[in-house]
Amino acid sequence: VELTDVAGNTLTESFTVTVAGEPLAEVRIDLTYLQGNPISSVEVGQEFLLNMVAVDARLFNKPGVFAAYADIQFDSAIIRPVSSAQIEYAGGFNSLPKGTLATGLIDEVGAVSNDVSPTFDPENLVATIRMEALATGTVNIRSEPADETDSEFLLYFEDDKIPADAVFY
């Protein structure tokens, strides 16, 4: 990059950009009203659902996700799980469920598919947490790789666990 000011002074800066390959999988966070309709905003005191969705993102062959775990972080001054909230696991993903709710974190949330054969579903709802808005503002909700060694991301027809850099969080 080269910058020049009005006096003609020039500054040159070099940098390297590494472009990652296409991800094999994805963890997507969907927010919905309690009735299931997608939302973009909520009022203070309003409850909503945070849904963790696992996606098989392989370009040509999508036999499905076998296991998905992630950490989900958020600003606990703006949103939090409702006081009685528990992590609810989707019907197809309730083997080996785990996850804990903490301040600003849903830790190690995920499960393994009940199906031992490929489902050929390109995306699957894994878990849902009932949340509430506490204050006005914009909240950033982000997923990250789970940190425990037994919290693996697995795809059908892949012999090894999917490394974190091949999952779009």
C-alpha positions in Angstrom: 0.0 0.0 0.0 1.3 3.4 -0.9 -0.1 6.6 0.7 0.8 10.2 -0.4 -0.3 13.3 1.4 -0.9 16.8 -0.2 2.7 17.8 0.4 3.9 14.9 -1.6 5.2 12.8 1.3 4.9 9.1 0.5 4.6 6.2 2.9 4.8 2.6 1.6 3.6 -0.3 3.7 3.7 -4.0 2.8 1.6 -6.8 4.3 0.6 -10.4 3.7 -2.9 -11.6 3.4 -3.5 -15.4 3.7 -6.7 -16.5 2.0 -8.2 -19.7 3.5 -9.7 -22.4 1.5 -13.4 -23.2 1.2 -14.7 -24.4 4.6 -15.9 -28.0 4.9 -18.5 -27.1 7.6 -20.1 -24.1 9.3 -21.7 -23.2 12.6 -24.5 -20.7 12.0 -26.4 -18.9 14.7 -30.1 -18.1 13.9 -32.2 -15.9 16.1 -35.9 -16.4 16.0 -39.0 -15.2 17.9 -40.5 -17.8 20.2 -42.9 -18.8 17.4 -39.9 -19.6 15.1 -39.9 -16.6 12.7 -36.5 -15.0 12.0 -35.8 -11.7 13.8 -33.4 -8.8 13.4 -34.2 -6.9 16.6 -36.0 -7.4 19.9 -37.3 -5.1 22.6 -35.9 -4.9 26.1 -37.5 -7.7 28.2 -38.5 -9.7 25.1 -37.6 -13.4 24.9 -36.2 -15.0 21.7 -34.5 -18.2 20.6 -30.8 -18.7 19.8 -30.4 -21.7 17.5 -27.1 -23.4 16.7 -27.2 -24.8 13.2 -24.5 -27.1 11.9 -23.9 -27.0 8.1 -22.1 -29.4 5.8 -20.5 -26.9 3.4 -18.6 -29.3 1.1 -19.0 -28.1 -2.4 -20.1 -31.2 -4.3 -21.1 -33.9 -1.7 -23.1 -33.0 1.4 -23.9 -36.3 3.2 -24.4 -34.3 6.4 -23.0 -33.4 9.8 -22.4 -36.2 12.3 -21.3 -34.2 15.3 -21.0 -30.5 16.1 -19.8 -28.6 19.1 -18.9 -24.9 19.6 -18.5 -22.1 22.1 -21.0 -19.2 21.6 -20.1 -15.8 23.1 -22.2 -12.7 23.5 -22.4 -9.5 25.5 -24.2 -10.4 28.8 -25.0 -6.8 29.5 -27.4 -6.8 26.5 -28.7 -10.4 26.3 -28.6 -13.6 28.5 -30.3 -17.0 28.7 -33.6 -16.7 30.6 -33.3 -17.7 34.2 -34.9 -21.1 33.8 -33.3 -21.8 30.4 -31.8 -25.1 29.5 -30.1 -26.1 26.3 -32.6 -28.0 24.2 -31.2 -30.4 21.7 -32.9 -31.1 18.3 -34.5 -34.5 17.8 -31.8 -35.6 15.4 -29.0 -34.4 17.6 -29.4 -35.7 21.1 -26.6 -38.3 21.5 -23.8 -37.2 23.8 -25.3 -33.7 24.3 -23.3 -31.2 26.4 -23.0 -27.5 27.0 -23.2 -25.1 29.9 -24.6 -21.7 30.3 -22.3 -19.0 31.8 -22.2 -15.3 31.8 -21.6 -14.2 28.2 -20.9 -17.8 27.1 -22.6 -21.0 26.0 -19.7 -23.3 26.5 -19.1 -26.6 24.6 -22.6 -26.7 23.2 -23.3 -29.5 20.8 -24.2 -33.1 20.3 -23.8 -36.1 18.0 -26.4 -37.2 15.4 -28.6 -40.1 16.2 -28.2 -41.4 12.7 -25.2 -43.7 12.0 -25.9 -43.5 8.3 -25.5 -40.2 6.3 -28.6 -38.0 6.4 -27.8 -36.0 3.3 -29.2 -33.0 5.1 -26.9 -30.1 4.3 -27.8 -28.3 7.6 -29.1 -29.4 11.0 -30.5 -27.7 14.0 -28.3 -28.9 16.9 -29.4 -26.9 19.9 -31.7 -24.1 21.0 -31.4 -21.7 24.0 -34.2 -19.4 25.2 -32.7 -15.9 25.6 -33.9 -12.5 26.7 -33.0 -8.9 25.9 -31.7 -6.9 28.9 -30.7 -3.6 27.5 -30.7 -1.5 24.3 -27.7 -1.8 22.0 -26.2 -3.9 19.4 -25.1 -7.3 20.4 -22.4 -9.4 18.7 -23.0 -13.1 19.0 -20.2 -15.2 17.7 -19.4 -18.9 17.6 -15.9 -20.2 18.1 -14.3 -23.7 18.1 -15.1 -25.7 21.2 -12.0 -26.1 23.3 -12.3 -29.6 24.8 -10.7 -32.4 22.9 -13.8 -34.6 22.9 -15.9 -31.7 21.4 -15.3 -32.6 17.7 -16.9 -31.5 14.5 -17.5 -34.6 12.3 -18.9 -35.0 8.9 -20.2 -38.2 7.3 -17.6 -39.9 4.9 -14.7 -38.0 6.6 -12.4 -40.3 8.6 -10.9 -37.6 10.7 -12.3 -34.8 12.8 -12.7 -31.5 10.9 -10.0 -29.1 12.0 -11.2 -25.7 13.4 -9.6 -23.9 10.4 -11.9 -25.8 8.0 -15.1 -24.8 9.9 -16.6 -21.3 9.3 -17.6 -20.1 12.8 
